[in-house]
């Protein structure tokens, strides 16, 4: 029987949502537009101040603000995203989501991935699971295209995560 026990935290939820956010092409295009169009317009205003009024000081301030906008706006957007992610969940949902998880692959019941979480015990059919993905500090078992069990490597308390992930991948392929 393959089994792992790990802790799921707020920062793990935020990390997963940031990854989903970064993979969305529409959102990335909007960030690029915001990052370059607004500073471009500000640069034009700064050059207007310089060439029309001959005011290099005001022009310098406008160009400096444009550069800061281009550098800092993506970081500020990510901070806002983090805040919004946590606002989407009630305290009860957070209590049911964060905490100790146990995932099991039981040879006696090979059709299901067994999950024991703060919200209770659940069975997930292997045929309904999508894939297993490996990150630097995480392993993701996708339940759907946008939802996954996020397993942080650093909080695994019991079991061998590598063997578990390999076995989960084999089971998903087998029942696909």
C-alpha positions as CSV (number, residue, x, y, z in Angstrom):
1,X,0.0,0.0,0.0
2,X,1.3,3.4,-1.0
3,X,0.5,6.2,1.4
4,X,1.7,9.7,2.1
5,X,0.8,12.2,4.7
6,X,1.4,15.9,4.3
7,X,0.3,19.4,5.4
8,X,-1.5,21.7,3.1
9,X,-1.1,25.4,3.9
10,X,-2.3,28.8,2.7
11,X,0.9,29.5,0.8
12,X,0.4,26.2,-1.1
13,X,-3.0,27.3,-2.3
14,X,-1.7,30.7,-3.3
15,X,1.2,29.1,-5.1
16,X,-1.1,26.8,-7.2
17,X,-3.4,29.7,-8.1
18,X,-0.4,31.9,-9.1
19,X,0.7,29.1,-11.5
20,X,-2.8,28.9,-13.0
21,X,-2.8,32.7,-13.3
22,X,0.6,32.7,-15.1
23,X,-0.5,30.0,-17.5
24,X,-3.6,32.0,-18.7
25,X,-2.7,33.7,-22.0
26,X,-5.4,36.3,-21.8
27,X,-4.3,37.5,-18.3
28,X,-0.6,37.5,-19.5
29,X,-1.5,39.7,-22.5
30,X,-3.3,42.1,-20.2
31,X,-0.3,42.3,-17.9
32,X,2.0,42.9,-20.9
33,X,-0.3,45.7,-22.2
34,X,-0.5,47.3,-18.8
35,X,3.3,47.0,-18.3
36,X,4.3,48.7,-21.6
37,X,1.4,50.8,-22.9
38,X,0.9,53.0,-19.8
39,X,4.7,53.7,-19.4
40,X,4.9,54.3,-23.2
41,X,2.2,57.0,-22.9
42,X,3.9,58.4,-19.9
43,X,7.2,58.5,-21.8
44,X,5.5,60.5,-24.5
45,X,4.2,62.9,-22.0
46,X,7.7,63.3,-20.5
47,X,9.2,63.9,-23.9
48,X,6.5,66.5,-24.6
49,X,7.4,68.3,-21.3
50,X,11.1,68.3,-22.3
51,X,10.7,69.4,-26.0
52,X,7.8,71.8,-25.7
53,X,8.5,73.4,-22.3
54,X,12.2,72.6,-22.0
55,X,11.5,71.3,-18.4
56,X,14.0,68.5,-17.9
57,X,13.1,68.1,-14.2
58,X,9.4,67.4,-14.8
59,X,10.2,65.3,-17.8
60,X,12.7,63.3,-15.6
61,X,10.0,62.7,-12.9
62,X,7.4,61.5,-15.5
63,X,10.0,59.1,-17.1
64,X,11.1,57.8,-13.7
65,X,7.5,57.1,-12.8
66,X,7.0,55.3,-16.1
67,X,10.1,53.1,-15.4
68,X,8.8,52.3,-11.9
69,X,5.4,51.4,-13.4
70,X,7.0,49.0,-15.9
71,X,9.1,47.3,-13.2
72,X,6.7,47.2,-10.3
73,X,3.2,46.8,-11.8
74,X,3.4,43.0,-12.3
75,X,4.6,42.5,-8.7
76,X,1.8,44.7,-7.4
77,X,-0.7,42.7,-9.4
78,X,0.6,39.4,-8.0
79,X,0.3,40.8,-4.4
80,X,-3.3,41.8,-5.2
81,X,-4.0,38.3,-6.6
82,X,-2.7,36.7,-3.4
83,X,-5.1,38.9,-1.4
84,X,-8.0,38.1,-3.6
85,X,-7.4,34.4,-3.5
86,X,-7.8,34.2,0.2
87,X,-10.9,36.5,0.1
88,X,-12.7,33.9,-2.0
89,X,-12.9,31.4,0.8
90,X,-14.9,31.7,4.0
91,X,-13.3,30.8,7.4
92,X,-15.2,27.4,7.4
93,X,-13.9,26.6,3.9
94,X,-10.4,27.4,5.0
95,X,-10.7,25.2,8.1
96,X,-11.9,22.3,5.9
97,X,-9.1,23.0,3.3
98,X,-5.9,23.5,5.3
99,X,-4.3,20.9,7.5
100,X,-3.1,17.3,7.4
101,X,-3.9,15.2,4.4
102,X,-3.4,11.5,3.8
103,X,-3.5,10.0,0.3
104,X,-3.6,6.2,-0.1
105,X,-3.4,3.8,-3.0
106,X,-4.9,0.6,-1.6
107,X,-4.3,-2.7,-3.5
108,X,-7.5,-4.0,-2.0
109,X,-9.5,-1.1,-3.6
110,X,-7.5,-0.3,-6.8
111,X,-10.1,1.8,-8.5
112,X,-9.8,4.7,-6.2
113,X,-7.4,7.2,-4.7
114,X,-8.3,7.5,-1.1
115,X,-8.0,10.9,0.6
116,X,-8.4,11.8,4.2
117,X,-8.5,15.5,4.8
118,X,-9.8,18.1,7.3
119,X,-13.1,18.0,5.4
120,X,-13.4,14.2,5.8
121,X,-12.7,11.0,3.8
122,X,-13.1,11.0,0.0
123,X,-12.7,8.5,-2.8
124,X,-11.5,9.7,-6.3
125,X,-11.8,7.3,-9.2
126,X,-8.6,6.9,-11.1
127,X,-10.6,7.2,-14.4
128,X,-11.7,10.8,-13.4
129,X,-8.2,12.0,-12.5
130,X,-6.3,13.8,-15.3
131,X,-2.5,13.7,-14.7
132,X,0.4,14.0,-12.3
133,X,2.7,17.0,-12.7
134,X,6.0,17.6,-11.0
135,X,7.3,21.1,-9.9
136,X,10.4,22.2,-8.1
137,X,8.8,22.1,-4.6
138,X,5.4,20.5,-5.4
139,X,3.7,17.5,-6.9
140,X,0.3,18.1,-8.5
141,X,-2.4,15.4,-9.0
142,X,-4.9,17.0,-11.3
143,X,-8.5,16.2,-10.5
144,X,-9.7,18.4,-13.4
145,X,-8.0,20.8,-15.8
146,X,-8.0,23.6,-13.2
147,X,-8.1,21.7,-9.9
148,X,-5.4,19.6,-8.3
149,X,-4.3,18.0,-5.1
150,X,-1.2,20.1,-4.3
151,X,1.4,18.2,-2.4
152,X,4.3,20.3,-1.0
153,X,7.5,18.3,-0.9
154,X,8.7,20.1,2.3
155,X,5.6,19.2,4.4
156,X,5.5,15.5,3.6
157,X,5.5,13.8,7.0
158,X,5.2,10.1,6.1
159,X,5.8,8.1,3.0
160,X,7.9,8.4,-0.1
161,X,6.5,11.1,-2.3
162,X,8.4,10.0,-5.4
163,X,7.2,6.4,-5.3
164,X,3.7,7.6,-4.5
165,X,3.6,10.0,-7.5
166,X,5.0,7.4,-9.9
167,X,2.4,4.9,-8.8
168,X,-0.4,7.5,-9.1
169,X,0.8,8.3,-12.6
170,X,0.7,4.6,-13.5
171,X,-2.8,4.2,-12.1
172,X,-4.1,7.3,-14.0
173,X,-2.6,5.9,-17.2
174,X,-4.0,2.5,-16.5
175,X,-7.6,3.7,-16.0
176,X,-7.6,6.4,-18.7
